[in-house]
Amino acid sequence: MLSYNYIVLLAIDVGNTNIHLGVFEDKNLLCNIRLSTDLHRLQDEYTILLMSALSIKGIDSKAVNGVSICSVVPPITTVINQVCIEQFKTTPLIVGTGVKTGVRILTENPRFVGTDRIVDAAAAYRIYGGPTIVVDFGTATSFDAISSTGDFLGGAIAPGITVAAEALHQSAAQLRRVEISAPASAIGKNTISSMQSGIYFGSISMVEGMVARFKQELGMNTKVIATGGLAQSMAKGTQIFNAVNQDLTLHGLRIIYELNQEPKVTL
């Protein structure tokens, strides 16, 4: 008969701004951890941060026997991979060429598609079906189109909300940094509320416009899923989302890890 080893999985999504981690017991997400991405941080520093964070969340690091990683920052991938090998005594699954994802990539050059987008596509299709649009509010705001059969069709990439806000501050001497939140009205009565309106409502309008264009090509019944660090905040300003799932990438890492496990034969 066939049986699988019981897995406590550490899923790690390495982004340009944050490293998002989650621990799964079977299919249950036990905890979320966010660390800042820092190219100058040493391996020992990442080790201390990761192990301390797991301890604070009440996770016994000795129980972790599987690791799944996707990353858009190759130098940190190498460091995190080594940390996991040393601390968990297991070789991480790093999503990339040769890894089964369950997603056909129908773009001109599949190798140039960020692995985080493919992981999101795998999760979105398995959880919500298709066709689906995933809007990821990260360092960039990305729009991913998934077909009715789970294929990654392509998408669009725009500056992220925090990137746009910082660029505005850096490029205009009299414009300060502002909190990214919805002001009371679209018509600002002072510089701060005017900037908040432009940043927040402007981003909402851009997302609504892009989703409308995608639906013209995918079909008006296409589901729209929001993910990323600012997903909850942005979803409050619009009705276009069918669901908000800030842990979509972590679930995709779990799904892909399971796809790549070979069953062990027991007599």
N, C-alpha and C positions, 0 to 999 in steps of 0.2 A: 504494500500500500504506500501511497505518497504522503509525505508530511513536510511542512515548512518549519524552519526554526522560528521561534518567537523572537520578534525584533522590537527593540526599543531604538527608534530612529532619531538621529539628530539631523534636521534639515537646515541647510545654510544657504542663504541667498546673499551673495556679495554684490552690492550695488556701489555706484560711484560716491554716494553720500553716506549710506548706512549699510550695515550688515544685519540682516534680519534672520533670526534663528528660531527654530521651534523644535520641541521634543514630542514625538509621537509614541504612544503606546498602542500598538496595533494601528487602528485608523483614528484614534482619539488624540487630538492636539492638547497636550498637557500644559504647555506654557509658551509664551512669546518672550523673546529677548531681542533688544536692539542695541547695537554698538555702532559707534561712529567709524567710518572708513578712514584709515590713516596710512598712507603709503610709507610713512617714516617710522611707524611703530614696529618694534622688533618682535621676533617670534616669541620670546619669553614674555613680552608684554601681552601679546594676544592670548598666550596660554593662561596667564594670571587672570585676565579679564573674563575669558570664557569659563574657566573653572569656577571662578568666584560667582559669576552670574548664575551658573547652574546650581551652585550651592544655595544661593539666595532664593532661587525658585523652588528649592526643596527637591531637586533632582539628584539622585545618586549617580555620579558620573560612571561608576563601575557597571551600572546597568545598561549603559549605551553600548550596543553591539552592531550598529549600522550608522553610516553617515552618507548623506546625499548632498552634493554641492552644485550650485550653478553660480557663475560669476561673470561679470563684465570687466573685472580688474585683474588681469593675468598675474601681476606680481604678488598680489595678495592671495590669489588662488594657491600659489606654491607654498606660501607661509601657512595658511589655514590647513592645507592638506597635510603638511608635516606635523602641525600641532595635533591633528586628529589621529594620525598614525601613532604618535608617541603616547598620547593620553588615553586613547580608547582601544589601542591595539587592534585596529581594523583599517583596511584600506578603503578610503571613501570612494563612492561612485561620483565622478565628476561629469556632469552632463556636457556632452560634446560629440564630436565625430565618433561613430561606432557604437554609441549608446542608444538603445531602443527607447523611443519616446511615444510611439503610437501615433505620431503626427507626421503626415506628409507635408513637406515644405515646398509649396508651389511658387517660388520666387525665382528670379533670374539667376541668383547665386546663393543657394541655401547656406553656404559656409559663412556668409556675412550677416546672417540674422542672429541677433543677440540670443544667447541661450535662455535668458530669463523670459523672453517673449514666447519661446517654444514651450517652456515649462508652464507658463500661464495658459497657453492654448490647450495643452494637454489637460490641465485641471478644469478649465472652463467647459470644454466639451464633455468630459466625464461627469461633471457635476450638473451642468445646466443644459447640455445638448447643443445643437446648432441649427441654423447659423447663429453666430454670436459675435458681438463686438466687445473686446476687452479694452477699457480705458485705464491705463496705469499712470497714476499721479506720482511720479518719482522725480529724479533730477531732470529728466525729460518727461513730457506728457506724451505717451505713446498710445496709438490706436491700432489694435490688431484685429484682423478679420479672420474668422474661423467659419468654414463652410458647414453645410448641413451634414456632411460626412466626416467632419473633424479635421479637414485639411487647413493648414495655415496658408492663407491666400496672399498675405502682405499687409500693409498698413500705412501709417503715417507717424511722423515724429515731429513734435513741436517743442519749443523751450518750456521747461518746467516752470511752475508758478513761482517757486522760490528763486530760480535762476533769473526769471524775468524781473522780479521785484528787486533783486540785488543789482542787476544791470541798470535799472532805472536809477537806483541810488548812486551807483558808481559814476554814471554818465551825466548826472545833473547835480551841480554843486549845491543847489538849495533844496534838494529833495532828500529827506532823511529816510532811514529804514523804518518800515511800518509793519505792524502785525498783520499777517494775512488772515483776514476775517471779513465777513459780510458787514458793511456799514448799514445804517438804518435806512438809507435811501440811495438810489442810483445817482442822484444829483448831490454831490458833496458840497458841504457848506464851509469847509476849510481844506487846507492842503492835505492833511492826513486822511480825512474821509474821502477826498477826491481821489487820492492814490489808492486807497482801499477799494473804492468803487471800480476804478479802472483795472486793478489787478484781479480782484475777485470776480466781479460781474463780467469783466472783459474775458476772463478765462472761461467762465461758465458759458458765455455766448459762443466762444470759439469751439468749445466741446460740443455744444448743441448743434452748431453748424456742421462740424465734421461728422458727427453721428448721423445727421440728416443726409449728408452726401453718401456716407457708407450704406445707409439703408436703401438709397436709390439703386445701388448696385447689388446689394445682398437680399433685399426684400424688406417690406415694411414691418413684418412680424419678427424681425431679427431681435434677439435679446441683447441687452446692453449691461455689462458688468463693470463696476468700478472697483479698482484695487489700488494699492499704494498708500504711502503714509498720510496723504491728505485726502484720501477718498471719502471718509466720513464727513469731513468739513465741506468738501465741494458738493457732495450729494445733497446737502441741505438746501442748496441754491437752485436745484433743478428737479424735474420730474422724469427725466429721461432714463434713469437707471432702473432695471428690473431687480438688481441685487447689488449690495456692497459687500465685498469679501476682501478684507485687508490681508488675509492669510492665503490668498489664492496661490501664490508662488510656492509657499511651503507645502500646500496640499499637492501641487504639481510635482514637487520633488519626491514626496511620498509615493505618488502614483508611478512615477518613472522608476524609482528604486524597486518597487514591487515587480514591475515589468521585466527588470533585469536580473531577478533572482531565479536561480535554477532550483527546482524541487529536489530534495534529497530522498533517495529511495531507502526505505527501511523494510526489513523482512519481518 
